[in-house]
Amino acid sequence: MNIINKKAPFEYTIVDRIEAGVVLTGAEVKSLRLGHGKLEGAFVKILGGEAFLINADIVQYSYARPLGYDPKRTRKLLLHKKELISLQSKLESAKLTLIPLSWYTKGPQMKLEVGLARGKKEYEKREILKNADLRRELEREFRGKIK
C-alpha cells in the first residue's frame, strides 16, 4: 500500500529524498497496509540525535483493542547516524525542513519517504495554479481536434 502526502509538492520544493524505517505497533502496520493513514500536516523533527515523525495520523485498526490508542502519537524514525548528522547540518545551513512524503511497504516492512524541502512562497503557488488552469483550458479547447 502506498499513502502519499498530496499537499507536499504544492507547499514545498523537494530538495532531497531519504528512506527511513519507522517504529510502529502491529495494529498500526495493519492499518497502514489497509491505507488508513494521513501525512497532511505532519513533519519530522530531529531531537537529541534522533528523528521523530510528529502529527502523522494513523487511524486505529478496527480489530485492535481501543484502550489508550493515540492516532497522532510521535513515532521514532530509524536512520543511520551518518544520515542524521548530514540532515542536521543541511537543516542548520539553509532554510530547509523535513516533511514526510509517503508511506510504502518494502517486503514485510513499512518505510517512510522523508523529503528535505524548502517552503514555497505564495506567488509561486499562485503561478502553479494559474499554469494548471491554462493547461486545462487548452485541453478543453483542443479536445477531439488533434488526432
C-alpha positions, 0 to 999 in steps of 0.5 A: 500500500502506498499513502502519499502526502498530496499537499507536499509538492504544492507547499514545498520544493523537494530538495532531497529524498531519504528512506527511513524505517519507522517504529510502529505497533502491529495494529498500526502496520495493519492499518497502514497496509489497509491505507488508513493513514494521513501525512497532511500536516505532519513533519519530522523533527530531529531531537537529541540525535534522533528523528521523530515523525510528529502529527502523522495520523494513523487511524486505529485498526478496527480489530485492535483493542481501543484502550489508550490508542493515540492516532497522532502519537510521535513515532521514532524514525530509524536512520543511520547516524551518518544520515542524521548528522548530514540532515542536521547540518543541511537543516542548520545551513539553509532554510530547509525542513523535513516533511514526510512524503509517503508511506510504502511497504518494502517486503514485510516492512513499512518505510517512510519517504522523508523529503528535505524541502524548502517552503514555497512562497505564495506567488509561486503557488499562485503561478502553479495554479494559474499554469494548471488552469491554462493547461486545462483550458487548452485541453478543453479547447483542443479536445477531439481536434488533434488526432 
